[in-house]
Amino acid sequence: MDEILQFVENLARCGHRPQCHNPYRNPDLADNLFQYLLAVKIFNSQPVLLVGEALGYKGGRLTGIPFSCGDMYSRFNHPLLLELKSKLILTTRESENTATMVWEYLTEKQQTPLFWNAFPFHPYQVRRPKTNRAPTAKEIQQGSRYLQQLADIFQPTTIAGIGRKGQLAAQKAFPSHAIQRIRHPSFGGKREFISGMDDLFQL
């Protein structure tokens, strides 16, 4: 628990930058992340680590939790979500397509991986905070230390990337691991995403 708390506190100390929002400056969202990481640790002491790209403006920017959105806590009966539902502070309940497709799959298959991103904050386009942009190479490099710290805490036996940038970031952070790439579910990738996840969990 102390390691997780320290991890979240380190994230919260980072300031906002141009075209980059740190939701963990908000104590409620920092606590949401703490509750999520703690719950994952309780459910699965060595979860599969799935690495995406960055937080989105309709998802993690509002919840503080990677690959999540506000409305999924009332839509899906996954045990982890049911455990978290009363512990999170969510001021808005947006729907986000990627989070919805991911948790639809996880609820059906009853799997509980650990989600993180190559860059742990929300990168957006100039003067347009309600947009998403791909993190830069420098931002991904900065995010690598958080990815490594999280792996030190959870000791995952398997690490995979969701999308090309997630895979490449994970490969740079963990050069001795073979990092599987899973197709991102957005833009028509849902079927390949499901197939990749089934292979990952050997279902």
C-alpha positions as CSV (number, residue, x, y, z in Angstrom):
1,M,0.0,0.0,0.0
2,D,2.8,2.4,0.9
3,E,4.5,1.8,-2.5
4,I,1.3,2.6,-4.3
5,L,0.6,5.7,-2.3
6,Q,4.2,7.0,-3.0
7,F,3.7,6.3,-6.7
8,V,0.5,8.3,-6.9
9,E,2.0,11.2,-4.8
10,N,4.9,11.3,-7.3
11,L,2.5,11.7,-10.2
12,A,0.6,14.4,-8.4
13,R,3.7,16.5,-7.9
14,C,4.1,17.0,-11.7
15,G,2.7,20.3,-12.9
16,H,0.6,21.1,-15.9
17,R,2.5,21.9,-19.1
18,P,1.5,23.4,-22.4
19,Q,-0.7,20.9,-24.2
20,C,-0.5,18.5,-21.3
21,H,-2.9,18.2,-18.3
22,N,-2.0,16.3,-15.2
23,P,-5.3,15.1,-13.6
24,Y,-3.5,13.9,-10.5
25,R,-3.1,17.5,-9.4
26,N,-6.7,17.0,-8.4
27,P,-6.7,15.1,-5.1
28,D,-10.0,13.4,-5.9
29,L,-8.5,11.9,-9.1
30,A,-5.3,11.0,-7.4
31,D,-7.3,9.1,-4.8
32,N,-9.3,7.4,-7.6
33,L,-6.0,6.1,-9.1
34,F,-4.9,5.0,-5.7
35,Q,-8.1,3.1,-5.1
36,Y,-7.8,1.5,-8.6
37,L,-4.2,0.3,-8.1
38,L,-4.9,-1.0,-4.7
39,A,-8.0,-2.9,-5.9
40,V,-6.0,-4.5,-8.7
41,K,-3.3,-5.5,-6.3
42,I,-5.9,-7.2,-4.1
43,F,-7.7,-8.9,-7.0
44,N,-4.5,-10.1,-8.7
45,S,-1.1,-9.8,-7.0
46,Q,0.8,-10.3,-10.3
47,P,-1.6,-9.1,-13.1
48,V,-0.9,-8.9,-16.8
49,L,0.3,-5.3,-17.5
50,L,-1.4,-3.7,-20.5
51,V,0.3,-0.5,-21.8
52,G,-1.6,2.0,-23.8
53,E,-0.7,5.4,-25.2
54,A,-2.0,8.2,-22.9
55,L,-5.1,9.4,-21.0
56,G,-8.0,10.6,-23.1
57,Y,-10.1,13.7,-22.5
58,K,-13.4,11.7,-22.1
59,G,-11.8,9.0,-20.1
60,G,-8.7,9.0,-17.8
61,R,-8.5,12.8,-17.7
62,L,-11.9,12.8,-15.9
63,T,-11.6,9.6,-13.9
64,G,-7.8,9.4,-13.1
65,I,-7.8,5.8,-14.2
66,P,-6.3,4.5,-17.5
67,F,-8.7,2.9,-19.9
68,S,-11.8,4.0,-18.0
69,C,-14.7,6.3,-18.3
70,G,-17.3,7.5,-15.8
71,D,-20.3,5.6,-17.1
72,M,-18.8,2.2,-17.2
73,Y,-19.1,1.8,-13.4
74,S,-22.9,1.7,-13.8
75,R,-22.9,-0.3,-17.1
76,F,-20.7,-3.4,-16.3
77,N,-20.8,-5.8,-13.4
78,H,-17.1,-6.7,-13.5
79,P,-16.0,-7.5,-9.9
80,L,-13.3,-4.9,-9.9
81,L,-15.7,-2.2,-11.0
82,L,-18.3,-3.2,-8.4
83,E,-15.6,-3.0,-5.7
84,L,-14.5,0.5,-6.9
85,K,-18.0,1.9,-7.5
86,S,-18.6,3.3,-4.0
87,K,-15.0,4.4,-3.5
88,L,-14.4,6.7,-6.6
89,I,-15.3,10.4,-6.9
90,L,-16.7,11.0,-10.4
91,T,-18.1,14.4,-11.1
92,T,-18.9,13.6,-14.7
93,R,-20.0,10.3,-16.3
94,E,-18.9,10.5,-19.9
95,S,-18.9,7.5,-22.2
96,E,-15.7,6.7,-24.0
97,N,-15.6,4.2,-26.8
98,T,-12.2,2.5,-26.1
99,A,-12.9,2.1,-22.3
100,T,-16.4,0.7,-23.1
101,M,-15.1,-1.9,-25.5
102,V,-12.3,-2.9,-23.2
103,W,-14.4,-3.4,-20.2
104,E,-17.2,-5.1,-22.1
105,Y,-14.6,-7.7,-23.0
106,L,-13.1,-8.0,-19.5
107,T,-16.6,-8.3,-18.0
108,E,-17.5,-11.1,-20.4
109,K,-14.2,-13.0,-19.8
110,Q,-13.8,-12.1,-16.1
111,Q,-10.2,-11.0,-16.4
112,T,-8.5,-8.3,-14.3
113,P,-5.3,-6.9,-15.9
114,L,-3.5,-3.8,-14.8
115,F,-3.7,-0.8,-17.2
116,W,-1.1,1.9,-17.6
117,N,0.0,4.2,-20.4
118,A,3.3,5.1,-22.1
119,F,2.6,8.7,-21.0
120,P,0.6,8.9,-17.8
121,F,-1.0,12.3,-18.4
122,H,-3.4,13.8,-20.9
123,P,-1.7,15.3,-24.0
124,Y,-4.0,17.6,-26.1
125,Q,-3.8,19.9,-29.1
126,V,-2.8,23.6,-28.8
127,R,-5.5,25.5,-26.9
128,R,-7.9,22.6,-27.3
129,P,-8.1,20.7,-24.0
130,K,-11.0,18.6,-25.2
131,T,-8.9,16.8,-27.8
132,N,-6.4,14.0,-27.7
133,R,-3.0,14.0,-29.3
134,A,-0.3,11.3,-29.5
135,P,2.5,11.8,-26.9
136,T,5.8,12.9,-28.2
137,A,9.0,10.7,-28.1
138,K,10.2,12.9,-25.2
139,E,6.9,12.5,-23.3
140,I,7.1,8.7,-23.8
141,Q,10.7,8.7,-22.5
142,Q,9.5,10.7,-19.5
143,G,6.7,8.2,-18.9
144,S,9.0,5.2,-19.0
145,R,10.2,5.7,-15.4
146,Y,6.5,5.6,-14.1
147,L,6.0,2.4,-16.2
148,Q,9.1,0.8,-14.6
149,Q,8.1,1.9,-11.1
150,L,4.6,0.4,-11.6
151,A,6.2,-2.9,-12.8
152,D,8.4,-2.9,-9.7
153,I,5.3,-2.7,-7.5
154,F,3.2,-5.3,-9.3
155,Q,5.9,-7.6,-10.7
156,P,3.8,-8.6,-13.8
157,T,4.8,-11.9,-15.4
158,T,3.3,-10.7,-18.8
159,I,3.5,-7.3,-20.4
160,A,1.7,-6.3,-23.6
161,G,1.0,-3.1,-25.5
162,I,-2.4,-2.0,-26.7
163,G,-1.6,-0.4,-30.0
164,R,1.8,0.2,-31.7
165,K,2.9,3.1,-29.4
166,G,2.0,1.1,-26.3
167,Q,4.0,-1.8,-27.5
168,L,7.0,0.3,-28.5
169,A,7.0,2.2,-25.2
170,A,6.8,-1.1,-23.2
171,Q,9.6,-2.6,-25.2
172,K,11.9,0.4,-24.5
173,A,11.0,0.3,-20.8
174,F,11.5,-3.4,-20.6
175,P,14.1,-4.4,-23.2
176,S,14.5,-7.9,-21.8
177,H,10.8,-8.7,-22.2
178,A,9.0,-10.0,-25.3
179,I,6.2,-7.5,-25.6
180,Q,3.1,-8.7,-27.4
181,R,1.1,-6.1,-29.4
182,I,-2.7,-6.2,-29.2
183,R,-4.7,-4.3,-31.8
184,H,-6.3,-1.1,-30.3
185,P,-10.0,-1.6,-30.4
186,S,-10.9,1.8,-31.9
187,F,-11.2,2.6,-35.6
188,G,-12.5,-0.8,-36.6
189,G,-10.1,-2.8,-34.5
190,K,-12.5,-4.5,-32.1
191,R,-12.4,-7.9,-33.6
192,E,-8.6,-8.0,-33.7
193,F,-8.5,-6.6,-30.2
194,I,-10.7,-9.5,-28.9
195,S,-8.6,-12.0,-30.7
196,G,-5.4,-10.6,-29.3
197,M,-6.7,-10.5,-25.8
198,D,-7.9,-14.1,-26.1
199,D,-4.4,-15.1,-27.1
200,L,-2.9,-13.1,-24.3
201,F,-5.1,-14.7,-21.6
202,Q,-5.0,-18.1,-23.4
203,L,-8.8,-18.3,-23.6
